[in-house]
């Protein structure tokens, strides 16, 4: 797999794909940035973009992770907890990267408030505000920010700042979930008006939650926390929506975008253990094989869930949970 193939695998969409090809040929160490607001506790849904960052690191990118504390503030996180949330996010993310077998050496963690409150940034933010209508800002923010029936002004500032971050972080590309597409389009439009170059925008799918909804940090029933113990993981997976033969669920999405990617990278097979009377043990070398058996009802959801729980616990077991739990308790009192 060449650098371009590695960079684009398991993405939902790339705006500027041809530019990405040129970038990889012309720049030895291009820069990608991803922003994450330290709101709720990080969970396994983050693995989809952490695996993508691992791909990009292998493809030669320098990775900047913006811990967007001011964005968290704009989205309703209390000001007094921001510093401790920043410390937790900046500790847990490299820990998970290492647990996935990646190397965080070429990753830089940046706090948003360290540069977003400075003069030039604020001038550009005000310049952008003169170009963007309230309607367009609401549209851009609608899939990312909690706007509600009576939106706060803060929610309208959020997408403008995210658009501006690309320039001030000197990134060649921004990575995010496909729920951020409207903000990415806004960024490309506004950069031209401000005299800056549009960036490449790369999007990953958003994993479905265990309870059939988007995996959410604020709803413990839809997600698995990085610090959940083995029994908690088993119980949550056991309760997850997964009808026999039906691909429309979070379990199969997790298999497709997370587990089988990890297995493939490690040149391992996914093993399902079951009694001989139910077909005996079976191994899968790729997601296509697994999906085929699941749709044909040759693989029962409960057997799949038991095997999936083991795989998740293998990854989470490599995290220094004692250290992370100390930071988490301070950040999420």
N, C-alpha and C positions, 0 to 999 in steps of 0.2 A: 504494500500500500504506500503510494507516494504522499508527499506532504499535503497536497491539495485534497486527495481522497480522505486522508486522515482528518483534515480540518473540517470537511463538510459532512462526514458521516453522522447519522442520527440527528440531523438538523431538520427543522420544520420549513424554514425558508431563509434565504440569504438575499438581501437587497444589495446588489453590487457584486454578484458572483464573478463576473469577468474581471472586475477590479481586484478581487481576491487572488485570482490566478496571476495577475500582473504583479501584485504586491509580493507574493511568495517567490517570484522570480527575481524581483528587483531589490528586495531588502533582506539582508541577512537575518536580522532579528526584529521583525515587525512587532507592534505593540497592540494588544487587545485589552479592553477593560470591561469589567462587569461590575455593576453596582448592586449592593444588597442593603436594604434598610434594616437596621437592628431593632425589629419590632418583636414578634413572637419568637419562641425558641426554635432554632434551626432543626430541621427534620429530614427524613430520608428522601423527601421530594427534591431536596437540593442536590441529590446525587446526580441527577440528569445533567445539570450544568457543571458540577464538579468533575464529572467524567469528561465533559466537553473541554473544560480547562486543561485536563490531563492530556487530551488529544492535542490541543493547541501547543502545550508545552513541548510535547514530543515533535510537533511540526516546526519547532524553532521560534515560537512566539515568546515575547516577554509579557507576562500577565500582571496587570494592575487590578487589584480588587478594592473597589471603593466601598468602605463601610460608611454608608450614607446616613450619618447621624441626623443631619438637618432634614433629610427627606423623612426620616422616622418621626421627627418632631412635627413636620407638616402633615403627616398622616395620623397624628393624634397621640404619639408616644410622649409621656411626660418628660420635660426637660431634665429633671433631676436624675433620671435613670440612664440617660444617654451614654455617659462615660463608661459605666459598668457594662452596658450592653455592647459598646464598642469593644471593650476588652475581651468579652466572651466570644463575640463573632471572630475577632482577629486571632483568637487562640484555637477555636474549634475547627475553623475551615482548613488550616494547614494540617491539623491533626487528622481530619478525614481524608484529605488528599494523600497523606502517607498511608493511611489504612487501606486505601484503594491501590496502593503500590506505586503512587506517583511521587514526584520529587518537587517540593515547593520552593526549591532554591531560586528559580527565576520568577518568583512571585513577590509582588510588593503590595503591602496593605496600607491604604491611605484613608485617613479620616476626612470626611467631607468638610467639616467646619474648619479644617486647617487651611483651606484655600478658597472656600466658597463665600467667605465673609470679607475677602479682600477687595480693594478698590476697583481694579480693572474688571474683576468678575462681576461685581455688583453693577458697574456701569453697563456691561454687556447684557446683564439680566434686565435692566431697565430699558435698554435699546430693544431687546427682544419683546418686551412687554408692549412696546408701542406698535409692534407688527402683528401680534397674535390677538385675535378676538377672544372674548369670553367664551363664545360658542366653540371655537376651535380648541381652546385649552381644556374645556370640559370634555370634549370628544376625545382628546388625546389621553386624558387622565381616567376616563370612564372604566377601563378594564383593570386598572392598577390601584387607584386611590379610593378610599372609602368616602364617597361623595355624599350619599344620602339624599333625602328629599330637599334639604336646605343646605346646599354645599357651602363650605367655608372657603374663604379666599385662599387659605393655605393650600387646598387641594388643586387650585388653578396655577399656583406658583410651581408646584412639584414638577410637572412635565417640562416646564421651561428650564428649570435647573438641570434636569437630567439631560436635556438636549445640549445645554451649554457645557456640561462636564466633559464631553468628548474632546472639545477644543482645549480645555485647560488641563486635561490629563495627557494631552498630546498623543492620543490613541489613533491608530490606523483603523481600528474596528471596535464596535461595541457588541457584546454578547448579552443576550437576555432571553426570556421566555417569549413565546408568540403572543402572550397577552400584552406585551409592550409594543406591538407593531405600530400602533397609532402614534406613540411617542417617538419612535424611530423615524417615521415618515415626517413628523413635525421637525425633528432635528435636521434632517437633510434639506428641508425647505428653508428653514431659518438660518442655517449656516451660510447658505448662498447670499441671503439678504444682509448678513453681517460681514460678508467678505471672507468667510472661512470655507475650507473645502468640505464637502459632504463626506461622511465616513461610510465604511462598509457596515452593514447591520446584519448580524447573524442571530437567528432565533432557534431555540430548542422547543420541543413540545412541552406542554404543561402536564405533569402526571395527574391522573385522576386519583381521587382520594380512596381510601379503603371502604368508605361508606357510600361510594358512588358519586361523590362531589369532588371538586378541586381539592387537592391536598392542602390543608390550611393549618398554619401554626397556631391559630386561635381555637381550633376545634380538635381536641385530642382523639376523637373517634375517627377522624379521617387520616391520621398520620402516625408515624412512628418516630419518636424523638431519638436523636443520636445517642442519648444517654439512657434509654430504656433498657432494663435488664432482660435476660433471656426469656423468662416466663412472661413478662409483659409483651414482648414481641410475639411470642407464640399465641397468646390470648387475642391480641389485636388482629393477627393474620387469620386466626381461626374464625373470627367474627366477620371478616371481610366479605363483601359481596362478590360472589363468583359462581354463577349458575353453570351447570354442566353443559359443555359444548358452546357456550356463549362467550364470545371474545370481548364483549362490551363491559369491561370491568377493570378495576385498578390492579388486580393481581396479575393479569396477563400483560398489561402495559408495563408493570414493573419488571416482569420477566423479559420483555422485548427490549426495553431501553436501558435496563440496569444489569440484571443478573447475567443474561446471555452475552452482553458486551464484555463484562468482567471475565466470564469464563473463556470467551474467545481470545481475549488479550493474553490470558494466562495459559492458553492452549490446553484448557481443561474441558471436561464434559459435565453437564448438569445431571446429577444422579438423583433419581427418585427411588426410595426404598419402600417396598411393599411386600406383603406375604405372597407366597407362591399361588395361593388360591385366588388372588386378585391380579395375577399376571407376573408376579416376581419383580425384581429390580429392573429398572430401565434407565438408559443414559441417552442424553441428547447433545449432539455436537453443535447445533445451531437452533435459532428460534423457529425457523420454518418447520423443522422436524417436530418440535414440541407443539406448535400450533396445530399441525396436521392431526396429531394424536388427540389433542384436546377437543378439537371440533368434531372428530369422529367418535368422541366419548370413550376413547381407549385409555385416557388419563383422567382419573377422577379428581375433582377439585380438592377434596380433603388430602389426597396423597400429594398433590401439587403444593398445597399450603404448608404441609409438614416440611417438605423439601425446601420451600422458599424461606421458611422461618430459620432453618439451619444456615442458609446462605447469608441472610441478613445478619444473623448473630455472629457469623464468622468475621464479617466486616466490622461490625460494631465492637466486637471483642478485641480489636486491635487499637481501639481508642483508649487513652489514659483517662478513664471515667472518673477516678477519684479527683484528679486535678481539675478536670472540666466541671465536675459537679460543684466544687468549691466556688468556681467563677460564676456558674449558673445561679447558685443560691443568692449571691450578691446581686446579680443582674436582674433576677426575677423574684424579688421578695414578695 
